[in-house]
Amino acid sequence: MGKINHRLTGALLVGLLASPTLTAAPEPAALQQLRDMGVQFTGTFPAKGGLTAWAGYHGDQPLAVYEAPDGEHIILGRILDAEGRDVNQTALEQQVGSHMSTDIWERLAQSNWITDGAADAPMVAYVFTDLNCPYCNKLWVDARPWIDSGKLQLRHVLVGIIRENSAAKAATLLTAENAEQQLGEHARLHMEAGDGRIRPISDEGVPPMAGIPAPIQAQLDANHTLMAELGLRATPAVVWLDESGKLHKQTGAPDSLLPHIAGPIE
């Protein structure tokens, strides 16, 4: 199964000339260096340890940044108590949680995906899907009761990570007028050929495109980058918001997943 590795890297200590006045919590200039690396900041948060703390996130990873007492450095990391517990993690997550969920959801909405299900479904989930992934086919088939009842809409964010022709197959769907229909036929074909069991992917179903146009390749690259930034390394990978607006992720599709996302089928 294809894997993606992506981690935020950078110095753990960044020098800067900053105002020593901590009461007003002026933003250190060095935060811009982290922004340039893709970190989003939501402001300061009440932190233990006597340091001014800024709450940020990269992808779906919260990040705490502390101003050193000398006012000339910022520090990335955790503050631990005598038992080794991160004493600021809860406050950090509370500060960035809604911002991070909203940001990720908007980025997913702006990605390139194929709809499966009713537009007015009360629950929406995004699925990073590779057309050479047998478990993606199984998820499509397993989701029929929730899709057909109007309880769930799946948005398949196409990626090509498993085989050399995965991206070319995805390109075919991204340029198809009946992409939703082709996706369903592709999934059914492979599941029926295996009598409902997981089976290796053949070259049947959606054909690979001969020569991917640059705009379509750019869409696939953007989907690939988003998947990596969310820390998702295999397909299917499902992302959804619960009723409270909290973001959830799941790699793979166990039988308990769909009822967990959209409730039981009555």
N, C-alpha and C positions, 0 to 999 in steps of 0.2 A: 504494500500500500504506500502511495507516495507521501512524502513528508516534507514539511516546510520548517525551516529553522529561522527564527528572527528574534533578536533581543536588542533592547536598548542598551547601547554601550556608551561609555564616557567616563570622564574622570570623576572620582568620588569627592574630590576637593577642588573647588574652583576659586581662584583668587579674584578679589575685586576691591575697588575703593568705594566704600559705602558710608552713608551717614551713620554715626554711632547712636543716633536717637531711636531707641527701640519702641518708645511709647506710640509714635505715629506710624510705626511699621512701614517705612518707605520701602518700595520694592527694590531689591538689589539689582544692579545692572547685570550681574552674571546670570540672572534668570533668563535673559534674552538668549544666552548661549544654549540653554536647555530648550527654549522654545524653538530654536533653530534645529534642534534634534527631534522635534515633534511633540514635546511635552506641552500640555495645556494646563494653565493655572487658574484656580477659582478663587484665590484669596488666602488670607491667613486663617488659622484655626487654633483653638485653645489647646495647647500642648503642654505636657508635663516635662520637667527637666530644666525649666528656666530659660529656654531658648525661644525666640520668635520663629514660628513655623509657617511655611507656605504649603498649601495643598495643591497637588497637581496630579496629572495622570498621563500615561502614554498608552494608547490603545485601550485596553481594559485593565491596566495595572495602575492602582493608586501609587502616588509618589510623594513622600514628605521631604521637604527641603528646609534645613535649619540654618539660621544665621549664627555664626560663631560669636562668642563673647567679645572678641577683639574688633568686631564690626568690619573686618577685612576679608572674611571668607564665608562661603556657604558650604554646608555639609549635606550630602545625600546619604540616607540610611535610616536605621531604626534606633530608637532609644529603649533599652531593655531595663527591667527591674531585676532584683536579686534572684528571682525565679526564672529569668530568661524570657519573660513575656514582653511583647511589644506594647508599651503603655499608651501609645498614641494611635494605634491602628484603628480602633473603633471611631475615634474622633475624625481621623483622616477619611475613613470610608463614608461617614455621615456627611462630611463637607463636600466630597467629590461625587458621591453616588448618583444623585439625580442629574448633575451636569454630565457625567460620563455616560450614563444610560441614554440621555437625550442626544448627545453628540454621536454616539455609536449608531443609534437608531436612524438618525438623519443620514449618516453615511451609508448605511445599508439601503435606505430608501433611494439614494442617489446612485447606487451601484447598478449593474446590468443583470437583470433577472427575468425569469419566465414565470408567469402567474399560473397557479394551479388552485382553483377554487373560486368561490363567489367573492365579488368585490366588497360586499357588505358583511362578510364573515366577522363575527365578534372577536376572533383571535387570529393573529397573523404571526407566522414564524418564517424566518429566512433559513434556507438550507444551502450550504455550499456543496455543490453537486458536480461530480465528475462522471461523464457518461460511460466510462469504463469501470465504474465502481458498482459491483453487484449489490452491495448493501444499500446504495442509493436507489437502485431498482426496487429492492424489498421495501424500503421506506415509502416509496411512491405507492406501491400496491397496498401496504398496510394502512396507509392514510385514507383509503377510499371511504370508509364509513364516516369519517369526520369531514372529509371534503364533500361527499355527496349529501350529507345532512345540512351543509351550510354552516357548520360550527367552526371551520378552520380554513384559512387560506395559506398555502405554502408558496413562498417565493424562492425559486431555485436560482441561486447565484452561481453561474457556471464557471468552473475552473478546469484547468487541464494539467493534472499533476501525476497521474498514474502511469499512463503509457504515452509513447511518442505521438500518437494520433489523437490523444484526448482533447487537446486544444483545437485541432481541426474539426473534430465532431462538435465541440461547443460552438465553433464559428458557424457551422451549418445551422444550428438552432437559432443563434442570435440574428441570423439574417433571414429566417424562415417566416412566412406569413402565418403559418399554422403551427407555431412552435409548441404551444401547449398540447396540441393533438399529437405531434410527433414525439414529444417527450413521453406521453402516456403510452403510445404504441411501442416505443423503445423499451420501456420498463416491462410492460406486459409480455412482450416477445421473449425477453430473457427469463422472466419468472415462469412463464408457461413452458418454455423449453426445458426447464429444470423441474417441472411438475410442482411448482410452488416452492422449491428449495433453492438455496443459494447455489449459483453455478458460475464458473468463470465466464467472463465476457468474451463474446465472439465478435467478428466483424459484421454481424448482422445488425439491423436496426439503423440508427442515424448514421449516415455515411460521413467520412471525414471530408472536409473541404480541401480542394486542391489549390493551395496558395491562399493564405489568410490575408485579406486586405488590411492595410495599416490601421485604419480606424477601428476595425474589429479586434485586431491584436491589442490595441491600446485599451479597449474595454476589458479584455481578458486579463491583461497585465494589472489593471486597476483592481479587478476582483481578486486576483492573486495576492496583491499587496494588502488589501483589506483583510483577507483571511489570515495572512501572516501577522498583521498588527494586532489581531484579536487573539493571537496565540493558538490558532487552530491549525493542526498539522495533518489532518486526515479527513476523508469524506466518508459518509455524510457528516457535516458539522452543522448543528441547529442552534439558532439564536432567537430568543423571544423575550418579551416583557410579560411579567405576571400582572395581576390585577392592581398591584400597588405601584407598578412602574419600575420594578427592579429587573435588571437585565440578567438573563440566564444563558448559559452555553452548555452544549452537550455534543461531544464527539461520539459518533456511533448512534444507533437507534434501537435501544432495547425495547422489549414489548411494553414496558411501563411508560415509555416516553410520551406517546401521543395522549393517553389519558391524563398524564401529568400536565401537559400543555393546555389541552382543550376540554378536559373533563371526560367523564364516561359517556359511552353511547348507550342511550336508553332503548 
